């Protein structure tokens, strides 16, 4: 999340707005700069280097990142999940009830 204010050039934010901006920035930095998040970022970038498809999260879903900008502060990236094949029995087990396949 990007916190911005609409002020004219040279105008300073009020003390309360400034404290809010600093607090939001600190929360974001704590999230993005943790050791685990760094490891996760490296995994995604290494997958891209290895030729795997990487996606970024848009407003309404995930999209292919042909040439990622790696803007981790404002964008979420992931390795595109691989499609998996499942049997009807496996689907039934995950759903917790049985579905019936009817041929056309």
C-alpha positions as CSV (number, residue, x, y, z in Angstrom):
1,X,0.0,0.0,0.0
2,X,1.3,3.4,-1.0
3,X,0.5,6.2,1.4
4,X,0.4,9.6,-0.3
5,X,-1.0,13.0,0.5
6,X,-2.2,15.6,-1.8
7,X,-0.3,18.7,-1.0
8,X,1.1,21.6,-3.0
9,X,4.9,21.8,-3.5
10,X,6.7,22.8,-0.4
11,X,3.7,22.2,1.9
12,X,4.5,19.8,4.8
13,X,2.0,17.2,6.2
14,X,0.5,17.7,9.6
15,X,2.2,15.9,12.5
16,X,-0.6,13.3,12.7
17,X,-0.5,12.7,8.9
18,X,3.3,12.4,9.1
19,X,3.1,9.9,12.0
20,X,0.6,7.8,10.1
21,X,2.8,7.8,7.0
22,X,5.8,6.7,9.0
23,X,3.9,4.0,10.8
24,X,2.5,2.6,7.5
25,X,5.9,2.7,5.9
26,X,7.4,0.9,8.9
27,X,4.8,-1.8,8.8
28,X,5.4,-2.3,5.1
29,X,9.2,-2.4,5.6
30,X,8.9,-5.0,8.4
31,X,6.9,-7.2,6.1
32,X,9.1,-6.9,3.1
33,X,12.4,-7.0,4.8
34,X,12.0,-10.1,6.9
35,X,14.4,-13.0,6.3
36,X,11.6,-15.3,5.2
37,X,10.1,-12.8,2.7
38,X,13.6,-12.3,1.3
39,X,14.0,-16.0,0.8
40,X,10.5,-16.1,-0.9
41,X,11.5,-13.3,-3.2
42,X,14.7,-15.1,-4.2
43,X,12.7,-18.3,-5.0
44,X,10.5,-16.4,-7.3
45,X,13.3,-14.5,-9.0
46,X,15.3,-17.7,-9.4
47,X,12.3,-19.5,-10.9
48,X,12.2,-16.6,-13.5
49,X,15.9,-17.0,-14.3
50,X,15.3,-20.8,-14.7
51,X,12.6,-20.1,-17.3
52,X,9.5,-20.7,-15.2
53,X,6.5,-18.5,-15.6
54,X,6.1,-15.8,-13.0
55,X,2.9,-13.9,-12.4
56,X,2.0,-10.6,-10.7
57,X,-1.2,-9.8,-8.8
58,X,-3.5,-7.3,-10.4
59,X,-6.8,-5.9,-9.1
60,X,-8.8,-8.8,-10.4
61,X,-6.4,-11.8,-10.6
62,X,-3.0,-13.0,-11.5
63,X,-1.3,-12.0,-14.8
64,X,1.8,-13.2,-16.6
65,X,4.9,-11.1,-15.9
66,X,6.8,-11.3,-19.1
67,X,9.5,-8.9,-17.9
68,X,9.1,-8.4,-14.1
69,X,10.0,-5.1,-12.6
70,X,10.5,-6.6,-9.2
71,X,8.7,-3.8,-7.5
72,X,8.2,-5.8,-4.3
73,X,7.0,-2.8,-2.2
74,X,3.9,-2.3,-4.4
75,X,3.4,-5.6,-6.3
76,X,3.0,-9.2,-5.3
77,X,4.7,-11.9,-7.5
78,X,4.5,-15.7,-7.5
79,X,5.6,-18.7,-9.5
80,X,2.7,-19.7,-11.7
81,X,1.1,-22.8,-10.1
82,X,1.2,-25.9,-12.2
83,X,-2.0,-27.6,-13.2
84,X,-2.5,-30.9,-11.5
85,X,-4.6,-33.9,-12.7
86,X,-6.9,-35.5,-10.2
87,X,-9.1,-38.5,-10.4
88,X,-12.9,-38.3,-9.6
89,X,-12.2,-40.2,-6.4
90,X,-9.5,-37.6,-5.3
91,X,-11.9,-34.8,-6.1
92,X,-14.7,-36.5,-4.1
93,X,-12.3,-37.0,-1.2
94,X,-11.3,-33.3,-1.2
95,X,-15.0,-32.1,-1.5
96,X,-16.2,-34.4,1.2
97,X,-19.1,-35.7,-0.9
98,X,-19.4,-37.6,-4.1
99,X,-19.9,-36.3,-7.6
100,X,-21.0,-38.4,-10.4
101,X,-19.5,-38.1,-13.9
102,X,-22.2,-38.5,-16.6
103,X,-21.0,-39.1,-20.2
104,X,-22.8,-37.1,-22.8
